[in-house]
């Protein structure tokens, strides 16, 4: 019999480990698995994902991307109990979430989170949950903002290029002077690796307002001693939502 008190966390990277640790601290029976073989001092681990899900009432995915989610779910699908829920917190495209929902059925819940590792550790993550539905326009508008967050988290400018239109500018006041970076100049600021203090940084989406084919959004970034308010103008183009421009304020 599946125990509703057992949670299998598949993907024990920084976010997955933080979520698993928080759940264990709150008294849940948590078993973790990761493709890398990474261990965790906070929860029991297994090297077999099918074993991890076999007795779980809830399977929580915290994986890198859509293909990783698809592969892992294909591997464990035969071991899932009929009453087991699959909660996917991974950042994936709406089309990928829809395909996983069709494959898994009504037990699949798409649940992207707003927040980073510190929020997971503190239990303050915001969860956007949807099940048995095709993601709406409002869901899709989150995608470039998540790509933007991944750019900061990894230092990989490819994520910014996926988030912004090629014509985008990033604007604000820097050292008392107005700056307006074209996308290429902005991407050149990132060296392809996370900041040394990345584990302590956090980012959250505060507001999104959609008006047909345009939207505005606000994010708060806490980067070390600096806090930034980012304001985005987004447009819906043929291949989905993209950021047309960003303006920011650095709080002193």
HELIX and SHEET records of a PDB file:
HELIX    1   1 UNK A   14  UNK A   25  1                                  12    
HELIX    2   2 UNK A   49  UNK A   54  1                                   6    
HELIX    3   3 UNK A   66  UNK A   76  1                                  11    
HELIX    4   4 UNK A   77  UNK A   79  5                                   3    
HELIX    5   5 UNK A   94  UNK A  104  1                                  11    
HELIX    6   6 UNK A  117  UNK A  122  1                                   6    
HELIX    7   7 UNK A  137  UNK A  140  1                                   4    
HELIX    8   8 UNK A  142  UNK A  154  1                                  13    
HELIX    9   9 UNK A  157  UNK A  163  1                                   7    
HELIX   10  10 UNK A  183  UNK A  187  1                                   5    
HELIX   11  11 UNK A  198  UNK A  200  5                                   3    
SHEET    1   A 7 UNK A  44  UNK A  45  0                                        
SHEET    2   A 7 UNK A  29  UNK A  33  1                                        
SHEET    3   A 7 UNK A   3  UNK A  10  1                                        
SHEET    4   A 7 UNK A  56  UNK A  61  1                                        
SHEET    5   A 7 UNK A  85  UNK A  88  1                                        
SHEET    6   A 7 UNK A 108  UNK A 114  1                                        
SHEET    7   A 7 UNK A 126  UNK A 131 -1                                        
SHEET    1   B 6 UNK A 177  UNK A 182  0                                        
SHEET    2   B 6 UNK A 164  UNK A 174 -1                                        
SHEET    3   B 6 UNK A 240  UNK A 251  1                                        
SHEET    4   B 6 UNK A 226  UNK A 237 -1                                        
SHEET    5   B 6 UNK A 214  UNK A 223 -1                                        
SHEET    6   B 6 UNK A 202  UNK A 211 -1                                        
END                                                                             
